[in-house]
């Protein structure tokens, strides 16, 4: 026990140096705008992946994150340094951990409104709306939420730099995609060999598509999270002959072999070789950080297969 | 219609019913196919994706619906005849829960196995579950009761474990929701073509055991006298029924209600002999599922949304059951195990009571003080943390204790009142009612606070309680009708959650968590209210012990002893209803404690009503405290709802007890 806590303390102390030394991805995600910020680093607990990834991009490593164990499965970038505490499952945030950590600020979303009164007894709470029943364009809400967050943690300059970098990046993607005359796309995640989620308006993926000038060939309307659950045969509704079908990882093990045996799948115009592909995933219910990762993955893929 | 009513013995009813259902199904099929056919006929010959969709999606889907429906009807009819229990269905023996669990495990830990085939994995799971049920049942000579009880325990256990896995991996296991809700969507003929020979073979086998099955219906003694080996015959029939259900569940998922409803319709419409019940159950099952799927696709088209058929069959299967209830023949049963354990009877002495209470107090103290630190290390709570942590733990422990006790007394009352070992608060539909209340609320308010949740749950629970009691009053308060009404409601709630889950609606996670029975939402004020309710209700139940001793003897002796049947039953039902409602409000519909508490008390030898009630309350409360503590600590900082843990821990315990004898 003592060895473990010792270890954690050491890592905790060197968190900032670790952060600046962290390997930067192609996007420079989570690269702090300045090497060291004059403002003191607050202890922040994030109850949302998107808010946590945004916070990292403002140069603050959260003290605790919800469902940290699954971060590498869904968010992937930026990498979380050691020493961050796991708050447990999204629906049952571990109040005992929160009470012991005594954070300066707790970041939450409308998804967890039921917990808000109790969270407020444990520290200052900031509730940011990106995905809620009122709907609306997710990406611009994420921009607004990023500014609000930057203000709350006293990192306004870092926030502006981050959003400016995102804009530059999206513009760059737009130019690169226009150059190759990017085709319309259908974005989906396989649930099993017979069902999938298609990402539709008004989701984050859909918003990014219009930001970088790619047409979403799925014309259906999604829920406010921006997806629709379909049977594979519904893909026949996509009539655009140029449309490409892109599935995100992870794909369950039996899906592709089973589909290979399906006459319907084989007959779908959109599943033909050259039109269908699988690429790594980005958090579909995320914020600007995740929008950039998605734009990056899609642009690279479309360029490589142009 | 008058002709049927006048001559229910002749076979005028079943064909008519089948034809009516099939015609309705055909109407929906035409409705769906017509635009496609018109579009295809207008096209120039050559490639057309709509033709491919018709050929490889629409038509195989219909074939699958017919085959799966027939298989489930056949399977349910076999179960109901062999077990002589109108509540039996293909899911009663844990087949689909076992399949579901094996799929969840494979998806999470051995995704490579799914490459070999989802069906194989699911079949293996259902075979293991059914095997376990048989193993337990064999100890008691395959008596219908012990089989159903073992099946139910296995089913609950698998269901609880799958739910834990789903909850801990909510984003990852979305496909399991769909599978669990039974989607018939097809992209090739592979599934119907592989189902056809399996179902045909099992159907043939069922046909061969029809005649001797008819003898079993004459009664155990009669059949034995005629030289029929009843145990072996039952085993064979059950294997066939399990296989049929396993084929369907592994191919398209859980479509349980058809297997329960089809045989009931067959019997109610006038099929009497075993053979005709089997035949018409299969045909009615096929027509029913075809109709259900037609309606589902029609609705899905209208709302342009994804709807899983299995969940929808339950949505409109349950009201159908409610409508048919008053025609069901009901006979009173005496609890079979009564008196078997008399020899090992515990004396309910003051010393024993004191020891039990002291044990419980120790348990509560341990649950409060032993836990984990923020870094995950096990630790005894340090005094300087009391002020931060105890206000978080105390309400949960108190809530768990009281809820467990209340569920256990509700279960005791229901089991004594109905003579049915399967009776438990969830079966009464109270938990379902509370869940309906919360469901309605989250559709109106996106994220209701705790106060609103509790208010709406109470409203739902009381509404169902009123409905059930009112319904039961008109039917003369026959216990089995009340149970069936409750089951129908519970199935409807499950179905709604299933539909939500498979569309990926985030509200489904909320409902799932709510239904799994977590003490997470307890706060000091609610916990104290629940404790008060528990004290009042347990006292009331214990003081009604005379009724509870006499009623299980059957209506005639009870009336002979000068008991007013309707009044005593109404009082006891209301008591059970209030206890389950109060428990459900704070920790969700934790039916397992309501099932376990009374059984454990009886297994301990507490046979008379008062000791059984008090024993069940202590055991139920204690079990729940342990479950809650395990749920809070075992995978810290993640948490497992106490209701699920109690099922996971309690079921093997109960099985051990059963095996020992």
Interface residues (C-beta under 8 A of the other chain):
Chain A: X1 X4 X5 X8 X69 X70 X73 X74 X85 X86 X87 X88 X89 X90 X91 X92 X94 X95 X96 X97 X99 X100 X101 X110 X111 X112 X113 X114 X116 X117 X118 X132 X133 X191 X192 X193 X194 X195 X197 X220 X221 X223 X225 X227 X228 X229 X230 X231 X232 X233 X236 X250 X252 X253 X254 X257 X259 X261 X262 X263 X264 X265 X267 X268 X269
Chain B: X49 X50 X52 X53 X55 X56 X57 X107 X111 X112 X113 X114 X115 X116 X117 X118 X167 X168 X169 X170 X171 X172 X174 X175 X178 X179 X183 X185 X186 X187 X188 X190 X304 X305 X306 X371 X372 X373 X374 X375 X377 X385 X388 X389 X392 X393 X446 X447 X448 X449 X450 X453 X502 X503 X504 X505 X506 X509 X510 X513 X518 X520 X523 X632 X636 X637 X638 X639
